[in-house]
Amino acid sequence: MRRVLPLVTTPPEQSWSYCCPGDRCCPADGTPLGVPGTSVMAAAATYAGMRVEGSLKELTARLTPLGPPVAEPQELALDLAGTALVPRMLGGADRRSVRAETLALARRLLDRYRSTPTTDRREGRARADARDDGLLSHEEAAALILGLQDRVARDWAAEWMEGEDAAPALRLWRALARRCVGAYAEHAAAPLTLAGWVAWSSGDEPGARVALGRALELDPEYVFARLLHSACNSGLDPEPLRRCLRRQRAERTSEDAVTRN
């Protein structure tokens, strides 16, 4: 007896049915899916209660580096921050200090984004992003972008991936990606990967794929982005990684408490 299964998908390109024997409507090689956010699939997701963030073009625009008049002073701020931070990041004790400073700065900015509500959805994503850009100074963006080039600091920042942290963290990482201008374009791999991780952890798979794909365009060897991109496209559950990050945060908090005492 033939087993009847529902329509299934192989993320992110093809779909086919085990139920329909017709080659004209359901070819053996599968049927290509439309771009997330622009197809019947998006309508079905909306009906099911899933949040669709927009078309591929809209999702990409939210991660694109800013142009004039922001780009020039931002690149200068990155130059100055690099002169101060990079030598410290190459040292032992100083590297640990920079990590702590990076996490403290990220925490302050996260609180700032949390306390500033997003714009009404009717006003559009561009206006919401512009408001988020205004919450971030050139100096703050430069220090955090460079600090997140340290993989340990980036992994600590990845702990803000759920609950009341998720939405402001996603806004912050997107804003940072937009500040990676000029010669610092490749530095966006870190905030883009964090944005992709938070989006995936929050159930926004199209947004996650765009952010992670953009990170890999900038740095094809960025391991964290490669792992997340593969896991997201394979339909894996992000919960095991969330558990790992929760455990990491608990262990670090415990160590910090011991050090203070």
N, C-alpha and C positions, 0 to 999 in steps of 0.2 A: 504494500500500500504506500502510495506516494505521500510523503510528509508535506503539509502545507505550511509555508512560512510567510511572514509579511515581507513587504518591500524592505530591502536592506541596502546599506551604502558602504562603500569603501572610501573613507575620507582621503583626499577631499574631492576627487574628480568624477567617480562613476557611481551609478546605481543600477540594480537589476532586481528581478523578481524570480523567486523560486516557484512561484505559483503559475505564472503565465507561460504557456508553451509556444506563443506566437513570436517568430523571429522578427517580424516587421515592427512590432511595438516594443518587444523586449529581447533585443539581440543578445546572443551568448556573451559577447564582449562587454556588455553593459551600455548604459545610456549616460552620456556626459551630463553633469550637473551644471547649472548656471552659477554665476558668481554669487557668493553669499551676500544676501541683502538686496538682491535685485531680481530674484526669480520666484517661481511658485513655491520653492522650498522655503523662502523667507516668509511667505504668507502662511504656510503650514506651521512654521516655527512660532509665528506670532499667535496663531490660533491656539497653539499648545501652551502658550504662556511664556515662551522664551523671548528674551530681549534681543532685538536686532539693531545693531548700532549704526548701520548705514551701508552704502555701496562701497565697493573697493576703492573708488576714487576718493570718497569722503574719509574713509578710514586712513588712507595713505596721507591725505592732506593734513590730518591731525598730528602726524609724526614728522612732517617736512621741516627742515631748518628754516628759521625766520630770515627774512631779507632786511633791507634798509627800512627804517633807520636803526634797527636793533643790532644787526649783524656786526657792524664795525666796532662799536663799543664792547659788545660781548666778546668778540675775538681778542680785543685788547685786554679785557679782564682775564680771559683764559691764559694769555701770555704771561701776565703778571702773577697769576696764581700758580702757574707752572714753575716759574722761577723760584717761588717760595716753597712749594709743596714737593715737587719731584725729588730734589735732593734729600728731603726728609723721608720720603717714601722708599728710598733706596737703602736707608739705614735700618738697623735693628730696632732699638728702643724708640727711635723717632717714628718708625713705621707704625708701631703699636699706638703711639700718641695720635698720629694722623687718622688711624682707624677710629679711635674713640671720638675725635673731633668730627669726623665725617658722620658717624652715627648720631652724635648730639645735634649737629646741624640738620640732618635729615629729620630727626624727631621734632625739632622746632618748626621746620617748614611743614611737616605733616600736620601738626597742630594748627598752623596758620590756614592750611587748606581746609581742614576739618571745620574750623570756625567760620569759614567764608562759604556760604551756600553756592551751589551752582546756579547758573541762570535758568530761567524758565525754558523748558524744551522748545516752546514755540518761538523763542528768540534765536534758535539755531546754534549749532555746535561751534561755528566760527566765533560767535560772540562769547560763548562760554570759554573757549580756549583763550581768547584775547584777555578776558578777565583773569584767567589763571596765569597768563604771562605777566600781567601786571602785579601779581603777588610775589614775584621773584626778582630780586635785584641781580645785576650783572655779576657782582662779586659773589653773592650766594650761589648762583648757578655755576660759576666757574669753580668754586671750591668743592661743591658737591659732585660735579661732573668728574673732576680729577680724582677726588677721593674714592669714587666708585670704580676707578680703574683697578683698585686693589680688590682682588677676588674675595678676600675674607670680608671686607667691608660690604661688598655687594651682596654676599650671602647673608650677612646680618640684615641688610635692608630688605631682602626677600621675605623676611619674617612677617612683614606687614602685608598680608595677602588675603585676609578674611575679616568678617565682622565689620565693625565701624571703621577699621583701618583701610579696607580695600578701596573704596571710592576715592578718598583723598590721596591715597598712595598712587593710584592709577593716574589721577590728574597731575600729580607732581612729576611722575616719571615721564609722562607725555610732554610736559612743559620743559623738562630737562633735555629731552631728545630734540626739541625744537631749538634749544640754545646751543647745540653742537654745530657751530657754523664754521665756514671757511676751512682752514687747515685742520680743524678739530672734528670734522665730519665723522671719522671712524670712532671717535670717543662715544658716539651715540649707541654703540653696540650694548653697553652696560645698561643705560636707562631704557632702551628699547626692549631688552631681554626682560628687565623687571616689569615693564608695562605688559609684555606678552604673558609673563607668568601670572600677574594679578588678573588679567583678563581671562585667562584659561581657568584659574582657580575660582573665578566668579561666574563661570558658565558662558562667557562670551568667546566662543571658539573662533568665529570669523575675525574678531578683533585681535585675538591672540596670534593667529596665523599671520596676519598682516604685520604686526609688530615684530614677531620672531623672524619672519621672512626678510624684513627690512634689516634687522640686525645681521643676518647671515649674508645679505648683499654687501654690507659694509665690511664684515669680517667673517669669511666662510669657515674659519677655524675656531670661532668662538664656541667653546665646548658647551657651556650652559645653554646657549641658544639652540645648538644642534640637538641636545638631548630633549629639551622642552618641545621643540618643533616636531621631532620624531614622535614623542609621546602623545602630543596633541593630535597629530594627524593619524595616529594609530588608534584613537578613541580610548586611550587609557584613562583611568581615574586619577585625578591629581591628589586625592586624599593621602596616599602613602607619602608623597613629598611634603604635604602639609604637616603630617605627623612628625616627620623628620625635622622640619624647621621649628615646630613647637618644642620638640625635645632639645634642639640646639639652643633656643632662646632660654628655656628653663635652666639648662646647664650653665649658660653664660651668666644668667642672673644670679645663680647660686654662687658661682666663682667670684662675681663682683661683690656679693655680700660678704664673703669670706675675706676678700682683700680689704674691704673697708673696715672690717672688725680687727 
